[in-house]
Amino acid sequence: MTEQSGASARRAVSDVARRSELSISRLPSVMARTALSRSTIYLQVSEGTFPRPIALGPRAVGWVDSQIDDWILQRIEASRGRA
């Protein structure tokens, strides 16, 4: 990937993040987007390596989509040696 196409990809991801900034996903959607299991998500939350959920009600939580987008982008960059 060239530097210019890499910048374009980052801008595209940034645009997606802005659109999803005020969106909230429940656990099944987060699991599908990240390919992580429930237990792995909560383990990484407790380790501070995954975004913390927000309370939606007395027995419901969700994740801010822009934070999940950022986490996914960080994983991509780390896997390609850019972290």
C-alpha positions in Angstrom: 0.0 0.0 0.0 1.4 3.4 -0.9 1.6 6.2 1.6 -1.1 8.1 -0.4 -3.5 5.1 -0.4 -2.8 4.5 3.3 -3.8 8.1 4.0 -6.9 7.7 1.9 -7.8 4.5 3.9 -7.3 6.3 7.2 -9.5 9.2 6.0 -12.2 6.8 5.0 -12.1 5.0 8.4 -12.1 8.5 10.1 -15.3 9.4 8.1 -17.0 6.2 9.2 -15.9 6.8 12.8 -17.5 10.3 12.7 -20.8 9.0 11.3 -20.9 6.2 14.0 -19.7 8.5 16.8 -23.2 8.7 18.4 -24.2 5.1 17.6 -24.2 2.4 20.2 -23.9 -1.3 19.6 -25.0 -4.2 21.9 -22.8 -7.2 22.6 -23.8 -9.4 19.7 -23.0 -6.7 17.2 -19.6 -6.0 18.9 -18.8 -9.7 18.8 -19.6 -9.9 15.1 -17.6 -6.7 14.2 -14.5 -7.8 16.2 -14.7 -11.6 15.8 -14.1 -11.9 19.5 -16.1 -14.0 22.0 -18.1 -12.6 24.9 -15.5 -13.8 27.4 -12.6 -12.3 25.4 -14.3 -8.9 25.1 -14.9 -8.8 28.9 -11.4 -10.0 29.7 -9.9 -7.3 27.5 -12.2 -4.7 29.1 -10.9 -5.8 32.5 -7.3 -5.6 31.2 -7.9 -2.1 29.8 -7.2 -3.2 26.2 -10.8 -2.9 24.9 -13.3 -0.1 25.2 -15.5 -0.1 28.2 -19.2 -0.5 27.7 -21.6 2.3 28.8 -24.7 1.7 30.8 -28.0 1.9 28.8 -30.2 0.8 31.7 -30.2 -1.2 34.9 -29.4 -4.4 33.0 -28.2 -3.3 29.6 -24.9 -2.1 28.3 -23.6 -1.0 24.9 -20.4 0.1 23.2 -19.8 3.4 21.5 -19.3 2.5 17.8 -16.5 5.1 17.2 -14.5 3.6 20.1 -14.9 0.1 18.5 -13.9 1.6 15.1 -10.8 3.0 16.7 -9.9 -0.3 18.4 -10.3 -2.2 15.1 -8.1 0.3 13.3 -5.4 0.0 16.1 -5.5 -3.8 15.7 -5.0 -3.5 11.9 -2.1 -1.1 12.3 -0.5 -3.2 15.0 -0.8 -6.4 12.9 1.0 -4.6 10.1 3.8 -3.3 12.3 2.7 0.3 12.4 2.0 0.6 16.1 
